[in-house]
Amino acid sequence: MPCGQIVNSPDKLLSKVYPNIQQNFKDQDWLSQRAILASRNGVVEKLNVTIQKQLPEQEYAYKSIDCIFNDDEAVQYPIEFLNSIDS
């Protein structure tokens, strides 16, 4: 899909960027040629959920942590600030 093309819905966007995702989702080369940029994490989350529902295999959720082991190696943003950036 050429950059700057307008679509009318998130579903149309996903079908343009990820056509036949049920057959192609395991192909790393195919996936590496596609991306959707969004301004907010909430938008990304909604698109991810929609895409995951289209995949034929079991869904897995991996948790992350919001702490660090070595303070000297981290960018110093308060945890509350980082956790507030979700939409």
Residue, then its C-alpha position, 0 to 999 in steps of 0.5 A: m500500500p503506498c504511503g499516504q493512501i486513505v482508508n475508511s476504517p481500521d478493518k480496511l487498513l488492516s486488510k490493505v497492509y496485511p492481506n491474507i494474514q491467516q496464510n502469511f503471518k509465519d513468513q518473517d520476510w512478508l511481515s518485515q515489509r509491513a508496518i502501521l504507524a500510530s500516534r497513540n498506544g491505545v490505537v496500537e493496542k486496538l489494532n493488535v487485538t484485531i489482528q490477533k483475533q484473525l490468526p488461527e493459532q493460540e494467543y499468548a500474552y507475555k508480561s513485562i516489568d517496570c523496574i530495572f536492576n541497575d539504575d546507572e543503565a536506565v533512562q530516569y523516567p518515573i514509573e508513574f509517568l511511563n505507566s500513564i502513557d497508554s492512550 
